[in-house]
Amino acid sequence: MKNSLFLAVILGFVLLSGCTLPQIPGIGGGNATQTQLQEEVAVETAPFTAHTGLDEAKAAIRPIASDAALISVYGIAEADGKSDQWEYTFDSLQQKKSYTVTIPGKAIRELPYSFSDALGDNWMDSTAASSQCHSPGEYSLEMTGGSPVWTVSFERNVCEATGGS
């Protein structure tokens, strides 16, 4: 009985002290309201096109491999060609390594060098690929036969979309 009473007192103290702790900036929102925090999260996770995240991916990889060349783009996108997350893979000839940068978040994974052709800057965005394929699914952009080609796969359906930006 004493143990139950002791646990109840401790639990009550913990619950009450949690309600009276000051807000720490950056944790629990500081001066921001819960609604403001939810709006910020919604903005950060809004689906975006493959081209939209490219500058952020390039900025993340430059300090690691200044010669990095984009070789592929991958994401799980809706039928409009927008995804909550895109993966950009770069090859570094100087370092003989490949790197995948995930946006948002700028997470970087090191991979074995792939010896793939660079995509360059003249590739169609994922929304243009979606207008050709009209499908949600896995969106993958790579060089095929000397041209950038989006492959959109959903269940057993596969569609290829080509064209410039």
Solvent accessible surface area in square Angstrom, and as a share of the most:
residue,aa,sasa,rsa
1,M,202,0.90
2,K,173,0.73
3,N,118,0.61
4,S,70,0.45
5,L,119,0.59
6,F,128,0.53
7,L,117,0.58
8,A,60,0.47
9,V,92,0.53
10,I,74,0.38
11,L,107,0.53
12,G,28,0.27
13,F,139,0.58
14,V,85,0.49
15,L,112,0.56
16,L,127,0.63
17,S,36,0.23
18,G,49,0.47
19,C,112,0.67
20,T,109,0.63
21,L,124,0.62
22,P,109,0.68
23,Q,115,0.51
24,I,101,0.51
25,P,113,0.71
26,G,80,0.77
27,I,118,0.60
28,G,60,0.58
29,G,16,0.15
30,G,9,0.08
31,N,161,0.82
32,A,30,0.23
33,T,76,0.44
34,Q,120,0.53
35,T,82,0.47
36,Q,87,0.39
37,L,51,0.25
38,Q,110,0.49
39,E,101,0.45
40,E,93,0.42
41,V,90,0.52
42,A,61,0.47
43,V,115,0.66
44,E,119,0.53
45,T,70,0.41
46,A,50,0.39
47,P,71,0.45
48,F,32,0.13
49,T,18,0.10
50,A,0,0.00
51,H,57,0.25
52,T,91,0.53
53,G,3,0.03
54,L,13,0.06
55,D,107,0.55
56,E,66,0.29
57,A,0,0.00
58,K,56,0.24
59,A,65,0.50
60,A,16,0.12
61,I,0,0.00
62,R,95,0.35
63,P,116,0.73
64,I,72,0.37
65,A,1,0.01
66,S,84,0.54
67,D,45,0.24
68,A,6,0.05
69,A,38,0.29
70,L,12,0.06
71,I,10,0.05
72,S,19,0.12
73,V,1,0.01
74,Y,73,0.28
75,G,3,0.02
76,I,107,0.54
77,A,4,0.03
78,E,110,0.49
79,A,52,0.40
80,D,75,0.39
81,G,0,0.00
82,K,73,0.31
83,S,5,0.03
84,D,81,0.42
85,Q,88,0.39
86,W,0,0.00
87,E,39,0.18
88,Y,0,0.00
89,T,20,0.11
90,F,1,0.01
91,D,8,0.04
92,S,0,0.00
93,L,111,0.55
94,Q,142,0.63
95,Q,73,0.32
96,K,109,0.46
97,K,74,0.32
98,S,1,0.01
99,Y,9,0.03
100,T,4,0.02
101,V,0,0.00
102,T,14,0.08
103,I,3,0.02
104,P,57,0.36
105,G,65,0.63
106,K,102,0.43
107,A,58,0.45
108,I,59,0.30
109,R,115,0.42
110,E,104,0.47
111,L,62,0.31
112,P,115,0.72
113,Y,40,0.15
114,S,51,0.33
115,F,152,0.63
116,S,56,0.36
117,D,96,0.50
118,A,50,0.38
119,L,9,0.04
120,G,42,0.41
121,D,109,0.57
122,N,104,0.53
123,W,0,0.00
124,M,8,0.04
125,D,27,0.14
126,S,0,0.00
127,T,47,0.28
128,A,41,0.32
129,A,0,0.00
130,S,8,0.05
131,S,69,0.45
132,Q,88,0.39
133,C,16,0.10
134,H,141,0.63
135,S,20,0.13
136,P,42,0.26
137,G,10,0.09
138,E,80,0.36
139,Y,0,0.00
140,S,33,0.21
141,L,1,0.01
142,E,91,0.41
143,M,51,0.23
144,T,79,0.46
145,G,88,0.84
146,G,58,0.56
147,S,52,0.34
148,P,26,0.16
149,V,13,0.07
150,W,1,0.00
151,T,41,0.24
152,V,2,0.01
153,S,35,0.22
154,F,80,0.33
155,E,147,0.66
156,R,233,0.85
157,N,100,0.52
158,V,100,0.58
159,C,40,0.24
160,E,112,0.50
161,A,0,0.00
162,T,70,0.41
163,G,39,0.37
164,G,46,0.44
165,S,102,0.66
